[in-house]
Amino acid sequence: MSSTIAVDDLRIGMYIHLEGGWLSHPFPLSSFKLSSADQIATLRGLGLVRVRWVPEKSDLEPSPAEVAARAAQADATAGGLTDTREATAERRRQLLSAQREAVQLCERQQAEAARAWREASDAVAAQPAAACRATEALTRAMLSKMLVQQDIGIRLVTGAGDRAAAHALNVSVVALLIGRSLGLAENELVELGMGALLHDIGKQEVVDRFRHADEHFSTAETNAYREHVSKGVGMGMRMGLTAGALTVLAQHHEQADGGGFPLRLPLERMSLGARLVSLIDRYDNLCNPQARGLALTPHEAVSVLFAQGRKRFDAHVLNAFIRMMGVYPAGSLVQLTNERFALVIGVNSSRTLKPRVLVYDPHVPRSEALVLDLEREPEIGIRRSLPASKVPAAALDYLDPRPRVTYYFEPLHSEEALQALAA
């Protein structure tokens, strides 16, 4: 149960709750445990008289002498904080503007890549050599943006209407990022990227109703669907694809236990590129199936791959995939350790346990929603992932998860760099 306490009586270790939205104070969240005298001084500088606190969640310092010393320090520094509220609100607005700029840039790049993929794909039948050059150019353009010094993040973006383009880009982006993390050479990455972008190209020569697998297919219908692999290899040969890229097209439905198709190859006969694309293709189809009612959340999809796919997929590749995407991939609905609901919108590929989340706050407009980098918040984590059906309606409407999970990549910037971007 919470009660109110005078700001002058606050002590380190108290768990407090501030009314109002996050623009009204300089703290990452409205509910938190006081950990320093500077925080107490900041609260006094905001002009607050009383705040709510929760004794059950508090952990008060036992030493009266230490409390007195810290209170004295707070009193000494509180005098210059009269403008803290306004300055903090302005800083938050600048950071929010910078975050929006970064998101919009990422989404523009994804849309441009989707258009380039569609143009190359549409040219395959009539101009196969030109389509090959265009696909290679797209792959190299993505790689040039990935091969940077700073960390790369996987960003949830608003997907374009073209499902085939979104699927091809999802598979290629994740495959290239994992290939990069595994130390593949540039020519290997180019072959991997081209194979990933074109892995389903054979579906152009398959009747529409057989382009997506259906558990209710007859044997003849299943065989008609599976023909997209051989047709894709034929199209790739006419394009002049390299052997490495062609192998991805030929083997992207093979499985490590020999249960795939068309050749039921064992793991040792599959190329590394094909092992990567086979796994990522399965993940994306779990998140974005043809029948939307069967869609899993990204967290659920990762759980299925780990629980059911350890024999179907290369264990080394599966572990690299989970290290890259995180246990809570972008697009996952989660509840934080402070009970708040949030949507994972970005994952740092080198520190996946602390993603970036968009936090539900009924006191803040959706357009000004807090994006919290959990890497900067050691006391806050993710308690659990939730299906949409378990998220309260108001929070679900606010977080607004997209019906299609669409990814792109972005170099991660520091807070200072983001603010410079907004300036």
GIURTA-V364374 format. One record per residue. N is the residue number from 1. RES is the residue in three letters. BURIAL is 1 if it has 9 or more other ideal C-beta (glycine too) atoms within 8 Angstrom, else 0. Layout:
N:RES:BURIAL + N:RES:BURIAL
//
This chain:
1:MET:0 + 2:SER:0 + 3:SER:0 + 4:THR:0 + 5:ILE:1 + 6:ALA:0 + 7:VAL:1 + 8:ASP:0 + 9:ASP:0 + 10:LEU:1 + 11:ARG:1 + 12:ILE:1 + 13:GLY:1 + 14:MET:1 + 15:TYR:1 + 16:ILE:1 + 17:HIS:1 + 18:LEU:1 + 19:GLU:0 + 20:GLY:0 + 21:GLY:1 + 22:TRP:1 + 23:LEU:0 + 24:SER:0 + 25:HIS:1 + 26:PRO:0 + 27:PHE:1 + 28:PRO:1 + 29:LEU:1 + 30:SER:1 + 31:SER:1 + 32:PHE:1 + 33:LYS:1 + 34:LEU:1 + 35:SER:0 + 36:SER:0 + 37:ALA:1 + 38:ASP:0 + 39:GLN:1 + 40:ILE:1 + 41:ALA:1 + 42:THR:1 + 43:LEU:1 + 44:ARG:1 + 45:GLY:1 + 46:LEU:1 + 47:GLY:0 + 48:LEU:1 + 49:VAL:0 + 50:ARG:0 + 51:VAL:1 + 52:ARG:1 + 53:TRP:1 + 54:VAL:1 + 55:PRO:0 + 56:GLU:0 + 57:LYS:0 + 58:SER:1 + 59:ASP:0 + 60:LEU:0 + 61:GLU:0 + 62:PRO:0 + 63:SER:0 + 64:PRO:0 + 65:ALA:0 + 66:GLU:0 + 67:VAL:1 + 68:ALA:0 + 69:ALA:0 + 70:ARG:1 + 71:ALA:1 + 72:ALA:0 + 73:GLN:1 + 74:ALA:1 + 75:ASP:0 + 76:ALA:0 + 77:THR:1 + 78:ALA:1 + 79:GLY:0 + 80:GLY:0 + 81:LEU:1 + 82:THR:0 + 83:ASP:0 + 84:THR:1 + 85:ARG:1 + 86:GLU:0 + 87:ALA:0 + 88:THR:1 + 89:ALA:1 + 90:GLU:0 + 91:ARG:1 + 92:ARG:1 + 93:ARG:1 + 94:GLN:1 + 95:LEU:1 + 96:LEU:1 + 97:SER:1 + 98:ALA:1 + 99:GLN:1 + 100:ARG:0 + 101:GLU:1 + 102:ALA:1 + 103:VAL:1 + 104:GLN:0 + 105:LEU:1 + 106:CYS:1 + 107:GLU:1 + 108:ARG:0 + 109:GLN:1 + 110:GLN:1 + 111:ALA:1 + 112:GLU:0 + 113:ALA:1 + 114:ALA:1 + 115:ARG:0 + 116:ALA:1 + 117:TRP:1 + 118:ARG:1 + 119:GLU:1 + 120:ALA:1 + 121:SER:1 + 122:ASP:0 + 123:ALA:1 + 124:VAL:1 + 125:ALA:0 + 126:ALA:0 + 127:GLN:0 + 128:PRO:1 + 129:ALA:0 + 130:ALA:0 + 131:ALA:1 + 132:CYS:1 + 133:ARG:0 + 134:ALA:1 + 135:THR:1 + 136:GLU:1 + 137:ALA:1 + 138:LEU:1 + 139:THR:1 + 140:ARG:1 + 141:ALA:1 + 142:MET:1 + 143:LEU:1 + 144:SER:0 + 145:LYS:1 + 146:MET:1 + 147:LEU:0 + 148:VAL:0 + 149:GLN:0 + 150:GLN:0 + 151:ASP:1 + 152:ILE:1 + 153:GLY:1 + 154:ILE:1 + 155:ARG:1 + 156:LEU:1 + 157:VAL:1 + 158:THR:0 + 159:GLY:1 + 160:ALA:1 + 161:GLY:0 + 162:ASP:0 + 163:ARG:0 + 164:ALA:1 + 165:ALA:1 + 166:ALA:1 + 167:HIS:1 + 168:ALA:1 + 169:LEU:1 + 170:ASN:1 + 171:VAL:1 + 172:SER:1 + 173:VAL:1 + 174:VAL:1 + 175:ALA:1 + 176:LEU:1 + 177:LEU:1 + 178:ILE:1 + 179:GLY:1 + 180:ARG:1 + 181:SER:1 + 182:LEU:0 + 183:GLY:0 + 184:LEU:1 + 185:ALA:0 + 186:GLU:0 + 187:ASN:0 + 188:GLU:1 + 189:LEU:1 + 190:VAL:1 + 191:GLU:1 + 192:LEU:1 + 193:GLY:1 + 194:MET:1 + 195:GLY:1 + 196:ALA:1 + 197:LEU:1 + 198:LEU:1 + 199:HIS:1 + 200:ASP:1 + 201:ILE:1 + 202:GLY:1 + 203:LYS:1 + 204:GLN:1 + 205:GLU:0 + 206:VAL:1 + 207:VAL:0 + 208:ASP:0 + 209:ARG:0 + 210:PHE:1 + 211:ARG:1 + 212:HIS:0 + 213:ALA:0 + 214:ASP:0 + 215:GLU:0 + 216:HIS:0 + 217:PHE:1 + 218:SER:0 + 219:THR:0 + 220:ALA:0 + 221:GLU:1 + 222:THR:1 + 223:ASN:0 + 224:ALA:1 + 225:TYR:1 + 226:ARG:1 + 227:GLU:1 + 228:HIS:1 + 229:VAL:1 + 230:SER:1 + 231:LYS:1 + 232:GLY:1 + 233:VAL:1 + 234:GLY:1 + 235:MET:1 + 236:GLY:1 + 237:MET:1 + 238:ARG:0 + 239:MET:1 + 240:GLY:0 + 241:LEU:1 + 242:THR:0 + 243:ALA:0 + 244:GLY:1 + 245:ALA:1 + 246:LEU:1 + 247:THR:1 + 248:VAL:1 + 249:LEU:1 + 250:ALA:1 + 251:GLN:1 + 252:HIS:1 + 253:HIS:1 + 254:GLU:1 + 255:GLN:1 + 256:ALA:1 + 257:ASP:0 + 258:GLY:1 + 259:GLY:0 + 260:GLY:1 + 261:PHE:0 + 262:PRO:0 + 263:LEU:0 + 264:ARG:0 + 265:LEU:1 + 266:PRO:0 + 267:LEU:1 + 268:GLU:0 + 269:ARG:0 + 270:MET:1 + 271:SER:1 + 272:LEU:1 + 273:GLY:1 + 274:ALA:1 + 275:ARG:1 + 276:LEU:1 + 277:VAL:1 + 278:SER:1 + 279:LEU:1 + 280:ILE:1 + 281:ASP:1 + 282:ARG:1 + 283:TYR:1 + 284:ASP:1 + 285:ASN:1 + 286:LEU:1 + 287:CYS:1 + 288:ASN:1 + 289:PRO:1 + 290:GLN:0 + 291:ALA:0 + 292:ARG:0 + 293:GLY:0 + 294:LEU:0 + 295:ALA:1 + 296:LEU:1 + 297:THR:1 + 298:PRO:1 + 299:HIS:1 + 300:GLU:1 + 301:ALA:1 + 302:VAL:1 + 303:SER:0 + 304:VAL:1 + 305:LEU:1 + 306:PHE:1 + 307:ALA:0 + 308:GLN:0 + 309:GLY:1 + 310:ARG:1 + 311:LYS:0 + 312:ARG:1 + 313:PHE:1 + 314:ASP:1 + 315:ALA:0 + 316:HIS:0 + 317:VAL:1 + 318:LEU:1 + 319:ASN:0 + 320:ALA:1 + 321:PHE:1 + 322:ILE:1 + 323:ARG:0 + 324:MET:1 + 325:MET:1 + 326:GLY:1 + 327:VAL:0 + 328:TYR:1 + 329:PRO:1 + 330:ALA:1 + 331:GLY:1 + 332:SER:1 + 333:LEU:1 + 334:VAL:1 + 335:GLN:1 + 336:LEU:1 + 337:THR:0 + 338:ASN:0 + 339:GLU:0 + 340:ARG:1 + 341:PHE:1 + 342:ALA:1 + 343:LEU:1 + 344:VAL:1 + 345:ILE:1 + 346:GLY:1 + 347:VAL:1 + 348:ASN:1 + 349:SER:1 + 350:SER:0 + 351:ARG:0 + 352:THR:1 + 353:LEU:0 + 354:LYS:1 + 355:PRO:1 + 356:ARG:1 + 357:VAL:1 + 358:LEU:1 + 359:VAL:1 + 360:TYR:1 + 361:ASP:1 + 362:PRO:0 + 363:HIS:0 + 364:VAL:1 + 365:PRO:0 + 366:ARG:0 + 367:SER:0 + 368:GLU:1 + 369:ALA:1 + 370:LEU:1 + 371:VAL:1 + 372:LEU:1 + 373:ASP:0 + 374:LEU:1 + 375:GLU:0 + 376:ARG:0 + 377:GLU:1 + 378:PRO:0 + 379:GLU:0 + 380:ILE:1 + 381:GLY:0 + 382:ILE:1 + 383:ARG:0 + 384:ARG:0 + 385:SER:1 + 386:LEU:1 + 387:PRO:0 + 388:ALA:1 + 389:SER:0 + 390:LYS:0 + 391:VAL:1 + 392:PRO:0 + 393:ALA:0 + 394:ALA:0 + 395:ALA:1 + 396:LEU:1 + 397:ASP:0 + 398:TYR:1 + 399:LEU:1 + 400:ASP:0 + 401:PRO:1 + 402:ARG:1 + 403:PRO:0 + 404:ARG:0 + 405:VAL:1 + 406:THR:1 + 407:TYR:1 + 408:TYR:1 + 409:PHE:1 + 410:GLU:1 + 411:PRO:1 + 412:LEU:0 + 413:HIS:1 + 414:SER:0 + 415:GLU:0 + 416:GLU:0 + 417:ALA:0 + 418:LEU:1 + 419:GLN:1 + 420:ALA:0 + 421:LEU:1 + 422:ALA:1 + 423:ALA:0
//
